[in-house]
């Protein structure tokens, strides 16, 4: 028979139990801080919104090039689909419900083929309401007909500016955010990148816990969660 004498006071686990507790505390605190801390949550939400907005801009460019008639109004004249000629600009706002992407139209700078400027072409054509044109410097407007004759009028009304484009941009925004946003984030690997950042932080923490040099796992976790959230927004250019 072999007998084993246990040391007085029981077995010593070399601090194993405390190390497990510290690592568990770290893991739970990181996840909690990422999901519950308002500043961290906001950074992650804004990062996701930045990706969705960036992809949407390119998506609209591609659709405008493929079918200029449907979206020409949100670009400078004769430049549909050109990223440098966009007349729409996205902005991201943080709200209690999450990050919200909204778009505003900017004024056009390039004149039309006749040499006339139409600064508000995007907003006016998207709205689709008739446009009343009145003279600025004289008492009448003068138009040249196809046969070379000139006609005068005190005013002119364009019933359907831009053709059949009213509401097209707004519909694209609604459709994209409802149906494609999640796919975009998945294809970009956004949440995988956040998870990778967490794993990288954890890889540094484990040796410190094992060596007993980490004094406060919860505090370290909160600091790391903050850095992870900042990186999440930064990788999107936000």
VENLIN-V80014 format. One record per residue. N is the residue number from 0. RES is the residue in one letter. BURIAL is + if it has 9 or more other C-alpha atoms within 8 Angstrom, else -. Layout:
N&RES&BURIAL / N&RES&BURIAL
This chain:
0&X&- / 1&X&- / 2&X&- / 3&X&- / 4&X&- / 5&X&- / 6&X&- / 7&X&- / 8&X&- / 9&X&- / 10&X&- / 11&X&- / 12&X&- / 13&X&- / 14&X&- / 15&X&- / 16&X&- / 17&X&- / 18&X&+ / 19&X&- / 20&X&- / 21&X&+ / 22&X&+ / 23&X&- / 24&X&+ / 25&X&+ / 26&X&+ / 27&X&- / 28&X&+ / 29&X&+ / 30&X&+ / 31&X&+ / 32&X&+ / 33&X&+ / 34&X&- / 35&X&- / 36&X&+ / 37&X&- / 38&X&- / 39&X&+ / 40&X&+ / 41&X&+ / 42&X&+ / 43&X&+ / 44&X&+ / 45&X&+ / 46&X&+ / 47&X&+ / 48&X&+ / 49&X&+ / 50&X&+ / 51&X&+ / 52&X&+ / 53&X&- / 54&X&+ / 55&X&+ / 56&X&+ / 57&X&+ / 58&X&- / 59&X&+ / 60&X&+ / 61&X&+ / 62&X&+ / 63&X&+ / 64&X&+ / 65&X&- / 66&X&- / 67&X&+ / 68&X&+ / 69&X&+ / 70&X&+ / 71&X&+ / 72&X&+ / 73&X&+ / 74&X&+ / 75&X&+ / 76&X&+ / 77&X&- / 78&X&+ / 79&X&+ / 80&X&+ / 81&X&+ / 82&X&- / 83&X&- / 84&X&+ / 85&X&+ / 86&X&+ / 87&X&+ / 88&X&+ / 89&X&+ / 90&X&- / 91&X&+ / 92&X&- / 93&X&+ / 94&X&- / 95&X&- / 96&X&- / 97&X&- / 98&X&+ / 99&X&+ / 100&X&+ / 101&X&- / 102&X&- / 103&X&- / 104&X&+ / 105&X&+ / 106&X&+ / 107&X&+ / 108&X&- / 109&X&- / 110&X&+ / 111&X&+ / 112&X&- / 113&X&- / 114&X&- / 115&X&- / 116&X&+ / 117&X&+ / 118&X&- / 119&X&+ / 120&X&+ / 121&X&+ / 122&X&- / 123&X&+ / 124&X&+ / 125&X&+ / 126&X&- / 127&X&+ / 128&X&+ / 129&X&+ / 130&X&+ / 131&X&- / 132&X&- / 133&X&+ / 134&X&+ / 135&X&- / 136&X&- / 137&X&- / 138&X&- / 139&X&+ / 140&X&+ / 141&X&- / 142&X&- / 143&X&- / 144&X&- / 145&X&- / 146&X&- / 147&X&- / 148&X&- / 149&X&- / 150&X&- / 151&X&- / 152&X&- / 153&X&+ / 154&X&+ / 155&X&+ / 156&X&- / 157&X&+ / 158&X&- / 159&X&+ / 160&X&+ / 161&X&- / 162&X&- / 163&X&- / 164&X&+ / 165&X&+ / 166&X&+ / 167&X&+ / 168&X&+ / 169&X&- / 170&X&- / 171&X&+ / 172&X&+ / 173&X&- / 174&X&+ / 175&X&+ / 176&X&+ / 177&X&- / 178&X&- / 179&X&+ / 180&X&+ / 181&X&- / 182&X&- / 183&X&+ / 184&X&+ / 185&X&+ / 186&X&- / 187&X&- / 188&X&- / 189&X&+ / 190&X&- / 191&X&- / 192&X&+ / 193&X&+ / 194&X&- / 195&X&- / 196&X&+ / 197&X&+ / 198&X&- / 199&X&- / 200&X&+ / 201&X&- / 202&X&- / 203&X&- / 204&X&+ / 205&X&+ / 206&X&- / 207&X&+ / 208&X&+ / 209&X&- / 210&X&- / 211&X&- / 212&X&- / 213&X&+ / 214&X&- / 215&X&- / 216&X&+ / 217&X&+ / 218&X&- / 219&X&+ / 220&X&+ / 221&X&+ / 222&X&- / 223&X&+ / 224&X&+ / 225&X&+ / 226&X&- / 227&X&+ / 228&X&+ / 229&X&+ / 230&X&- / 231&X&+ / 232&X&+ / 233&X&+ / 234&X&- / 235&X&+ / 236&X&- / 237&X&-
